[in-house]
Amino acid sequence: MRSRLFILFLFTLIFIAAHALAWSGKVVGVSDGDTISVLHDGKAEKIRLYGIDCPEKGQAFGAKAKKFTSNKVFGKIVEVDPVTTDRYGRTIAWVNFDGQSLNEALLSAGFAWHYKKYSSERHLAQLEDASRQNKLGLWADPHAIPPWEFRHKSAK
């Protein structure tokens, strides 16, 4: 009985600690569909949305993905729930606004791919599949090029 209570206590602490890392701030910049700047401790912090990859600048639907993100969160207070930091020092996070996930909203609208290389979140894959089936956003183009392939071609 003691060990079960101890395990329950540990899980509770882990859950509380994970959510204690989340913070709120005003969105002061939108670099592209999946990268925003949010005020944190008095300075703008770059946030890369976890689990998704939007079309790049200069790529089909890149400007629309950026506009979608801007319309949803620019100038608003969002909650940032960090997952990790990338090699560029950006915070990789879930971003929530008005009770919804920006990460999921971009997938549902067809302005992002589920970035399976870095995320195994099943519900993100399902959101991408639904927008594909409904030919929403970039899925209206039967030859849509994933951003990671576009970046690879552009680097050559």
C-alpha positions in Angstrom: 0.0 0.0 0.0 2.8 2.4 0.9 4.5 1.8 -2.5 1.3 2.5 -4.4 0.8 5.8 -2.5 4.5 6.7 -3.1 4.1 6.0 -6.9 0.9 8.1 -7.0 2.6 10.9 -5.2 5.6 10.8 -7.7 3.2 10.9 -10.7 1.4 13.8 -9.2 4.6 15.7 -8.6 5.8 15.0 -12.2 2.4 16.2 -13.6 2.5 19.4 -11.5 6.2 20.1 -12.4 5.5 19.6 -16.1 2.7 22.1 -16.0 4.6 24.5 -13.8 7.1 25.1 -16.7 4.3 26.5 -18.8 4.1 30.3 -19.0 2.0 33.0 -20.6 3.1 35.9 -22.7 2.1 38.3 -25.6 2.9 37.3 -29.1 5.0 40.1 -30.6 6.2 38.4 -33.8 5.4 35.8 -36.3 8.4 34.6 -38.4 6.4 32.0 -40.3 3.6 29.5 -39.7 5.3 27.5 -37.1 7.6 30.1 -35.4 6.5 32.9 -33.2 8.1 35.3 -30.7 6.5 35.6 -27.3 7.4 38.1 -24.5 8.9 36.2 -21.6 10.6 37.8 -18.7 10.7 41.1 -20.5 12.2 39.9 -23.8 11.0 38.2 -27.0 11.6 34.5 -27.0 11.5 32.5 -30.2 9.0 29.6 -30.0 8.9 26.8 -32.6 5.7 24.9 -32.5 6.1 21.3 -31.4 5.1 18.4 -33.7 4.4 20.3 -36.8 6.2 21.8 -39.8 4.6 24.5 -41.9 5.6 25.4 -45.5 8.7 27.7 -45.8 8.8 31.3 -47.0 8.8 31.1 -50.8 7.1 27.7 -50.7 3.5 27.3 -51.8 1.2 28.0 -48.8 4.1 29.4 -46.7 2.5 32.9 -46.7 -0.9 31.5 -46.0 0.4 29.5 -43.0 2.1 32.6 -41.7 -1.1 34.7 -42.1 -3.2 32.0 -40.4 -0.8 32.0 -37.4 -0.8 35.8 -37.3 -4.6 36.0 -37.4 -4.9 33.5 -34.6 -2.3 34.8 -32.1 -0.4 38.0 -33.0 -0.9 40.6 -30.3 -2.7 38.1 -28.1 -1.7 36.4 -24.8 -0.8 32.7 -25.3 0.3 29.9 -23.0 3.6 28.3 -23.9 4.1 24.8 -22.7 7.7 23.9 -23.5 8.7 20.4 -24.6 12.4 20.9 -25.4 15.0 23.3 -27.0 16.3 22.8 -30.5 19.8 23.2 -31.8 19.2 26.9 -32.6 18.2 27.6 -29.0 14.5 28.0 -29.8 12.0 26.7 -27.3 10.0 23.9 -28.9 6.5 24.1 -27.4 2.8 23.6 -27.5 1.1 27.0 -27.8 -2.4 27.5 -26.6 -4.7 30.5 -27.2 -8.4 31.0 -26.5 -8.6 27.4 -25.1 -7.2 25.8 -28.2 -3.9 24.5 -29.5 -2.2 26.6 -32.3 -0.2 23.5 -33.2 -3.4 21.5 -33.8 -5.2 24.4 -35.4 -2.6 24.6 -38.1 -2.8 20.9 -38.9 -6.6 21.0 -38.9 -6.7 23.9 -41.3 -4.2 22.1 -43.7 -1.3 24.5 -43.2 1.1 22.1 -41.6 2.5 18.6 -41.8 2.8 16.4 -38.7 6.5 16.4 -38.2 6.9 12.7 -37.6 10.7 12.8 -37.4 10.3 14.6 -34.0 6.8 13.7 -32.8 5.0 10.4 -32.5 1.8 12.1 -31.2 -1.0 10.0 -32.8 -3.6 12.7 -32.6 -1.4 15.0 -34.6 -1.2 12.4 -37.3 -5.0 12.0 -37.3 -5.5 15.8 -37.7 -3.2 15.8 -40.7 -5.0 12.8 -42.2 -8.3 14.5 -41.8 -7.2 17.7 -43.5 -5.6 15.7 -46.3 -8.8 13.7 -46.9 -10.8 17.0 -47.0 -8.2 18.6 -49.2 -7.9 21.6 -46.9 -5.2 24.2 -47.3 -2.0 22.8 -48.8 -3.7 19.5 -49.3 -5.6 21.0 -52.2 -2.3 20.6 -54.1 -1.8 16.9 -54.9 1.9 17.5 -55.3 2.5 19.4 -52.0 6.2 19.2 -51.0 7.0 18.7 -47.3 9.1 21.6 -45.9 12.0 19.3 -45.0 12.3 18.3 -48.7 11.9 21.9 -49.8 14.7 23.0 -47.4 16.9 20.1 -48.6 16.4 21.1 -52.3 17.0 24.8 -51.5 20.3 24.0 -49.7 21.8 22.4 -52.8 
